[in-house]
Amino acid sequence: MSLNSIHHKSRLKSFSAVVFISFCVVFLSVVPLAMFFFRKNFLPVLFFFYTAAVLVAGYWYMVFTSGFRRVSFSLQDIQESINVLKEGNEQERQSNSALLNRIQRYKRLKEIIEEINNSFDLESAANSLLSASFSLIGSNKGVCVLYLFDKRDRMLKLFKTRKEDKKLVIKTKTGDIFDEWVVRHLGCLLVEDSRKDFRFDLSKPVSDSSRPVGSLISAPLISNNILRGILRLDNPEPGFYNVDDLRLLMTVADIGAVALENDELYRKTKELAIHDGLTQLYTKGYFLERLKEECKRSLRQDRVLSLLLIDLDFFKKYNDEFGHPAGDIVLQKVSAMIADFSAEKNALVCRFGGEEFCVVFFGLDKGKALNEAEEMRRQIEEASFVLRNVPTRVTLSIGVASFPGDAENETELMIRADKALYDAKESGRNRVSAYKGKQ
């Protein structure tokens, strides 16, 4: 029954009561007047009518008062139902709003996963992670920090930050007591109020003096049981983050851990593609590309470079006398000595093929490059190589050419150095020869 219908019925009953009482008043007034005018004994009749009127009036009084009480109680029940419905509607509205917020968050999370999957370098993946943390969880005067874990030093190192205040400087480059807690426990951390959290010693400084931390959430980046870093959000206001924010950060951190692992695998694959498997020096293809770039750079910067083309003398005899494994040992040891010698000069070294090696010295003219080549040849000649318990020695023939003095491009430079190497071999091997076509 609706509230309007109840009000309508109560108005009808009130109108009926008014009509009845008016009738009783008129009737009870008319009877005494009639007795007075007609001078007759109407006392029994009057008594009867008065008694009937009192009984009927009492009955109607009880009916109407009971009805009014029922109407009053019904109105209270209806009002209570209305209040309950309003409260239910408000809760439903809040639930719908929270659900829409979650949908938007996970929609953005899906987009970020696609961005990270399309990122093959650490820089772009880190930018996506920080952008995800800020856009999904939000921050007000807060800071998002990505630490990477250095396995050699066994410590965190600040890699990238995102902050609302551009003037804020992050001084803790290796983390604070909160980050140490995450590394030690390999677990997620939620601090609602850093001043009241019993897990941390408040007598120690917990952060930069210029960067107060009221609340924070932090999650480790772990893949294949290996700690790769920490993703953290902190805010100067206590109680800024909650459990739902931490769960979302954990999801982002899991994605970030996979991205870091993919980056490491990608770099290893790239390194394998440009490094020789036996000697770990650069491959011929990569070297030729770098030589082309370095020649162009030399022209722009008006800087000289020199190329050494190196060949092991009589290498075939090591394979014939001691076997191919022994020949591989010779190549590995010689390449290591060439690499160590060239590392001090910041030179570019590659295995050109077979027993041939190439070295590029930057900023050295042909005369200085000849001196370096002679020193390299002498060191390797004096080194002892033990093959199947037999001491032996290795000698080198080296051809030297410079750019742009001896050539106009990288192809001519290779030809000139090869011509110089041929001269060294024709002259008896175990020597250094410079290209003599141009002085």
Secondary structure as UniProt FT lines:
FT   HELIX           3..38
FT   HELIX           43..117
FT   HELIX           122..137
FT   STRAND          143..150
FT   TURN            151..154
FT   STRAND          155..163
FT   TURN            166..167
FT   TURN            173..174
FT   HELIX           177..185
FT   STRAND          189..191
FT   TURN            194..196
FT   TURN            198..199
FT   TURN            202..203
FT   TURN            209..210
FT   STRAND          215..223
FT   TURN            224..225
FT   STRAND          226..235
FT   TURN            238..239
FT   HELIX           243..274
FT   TURN            277..279
FT   HELIX           284..301
FT   STRAND          305..312
FT   TURN            313..314
FT   HELIX           315..322
FT   HELIX           324..343
FT   TURN            344..346
FT   STRAND          348..353
FT   TURN            354..355
FT   STRAND          356..362
FT   HELIX           366..382
FT   STRAND          385..387
FT   TURN            388..389
FT   STRAND          390..392
FT   STRAND          396..403
FT   TURN            404..405
FT   HELIX           410..426
FT   TURN            427..428
FT   STRAND          432..434
//
